[in-house]
Amino acid sequence: MKAELHTLLKNAHIRGPYVLVGHSFGGLITHLIVARYAGEVAGVVWVEALHPDNFPRKGMRESTLGNIAPEQAAFIPSLARLGLLRLMHALPPGTDLPAQQQAEYTALLATTKTWDYIPAVEASFQATNQQARQAGSLGNIPLLIVIGGQSESTGVGLEMQNE
């Protein structure tokens, strides 16, 4: 993915240096981009970004799917294409969002592209975590970490954010 983004930026004639912003899994991806293209990155912002050891250190299975087994995830895109996820009310309501953002969120989750993405991320998740572990430090590239949930501002979550 890091090479694809680099190619897209070059082909679009968007010149660096770049400020990369990664949320959740995107934090791992931005870490890998810095490891490969550090000279082209001016800064990094991680918004509730995952630490490569997030799940193991919290005693959880290293998976983006929570309690869904990876073999079950393979069926998610087909269920979405048939409209069954909407019928089964599998879309989280997003009730804490303002009305417009709730509608946008619901629309996003109703698209089949969203549900194609989830198994694809799951298939590469462990390898991406391993690559991020091996990538090392960001060096002297400025980093801003944004956290909002209590789970990341105390205990092991805070330790990982500080790392």
Secondary structure as GFF3:
##gff-version 3
##sequence-region A 1 163
A	DSSP	alpha_helix	2	11	.	.	.	ID=ss1
A	DSSP	beta_strand	18	23	.	.	.	ID=ss2
A	DSSP	alpha_helix	25	37	.	.	.	ID=ss3
A	DSSP	three_ten_helix	38	40	.	.	.	ID=ss4
A	DSSP	beta_strand	41	47	.	.	.	ID=ss5
A	DSSP	alpha_helix	54	57	.	.	.	ID=ss6
A	DSSP	alpha_helix	70	73	.	.	.	ID=ss7
A	DSSP	alpha_helix	76	81	.	.	.	ID=ss8
A	DSSP	alpha_helix	84	87	.	.	.	ID=ss9
A	DSSP	alpha_helix	99	110	.	.	.	ID=ss10
A	DSSP	alpha_helix	112	135	.	.	.	ID=ss11
A	DSSP	beta_strand	143	146	.	.	.	ID=ss12
A	DSSP	alpha_helix	150	153	.	.	.	ID=ss13
A	DSSP	alpha_helix	155	162	.	.	.	ID=ss14
###
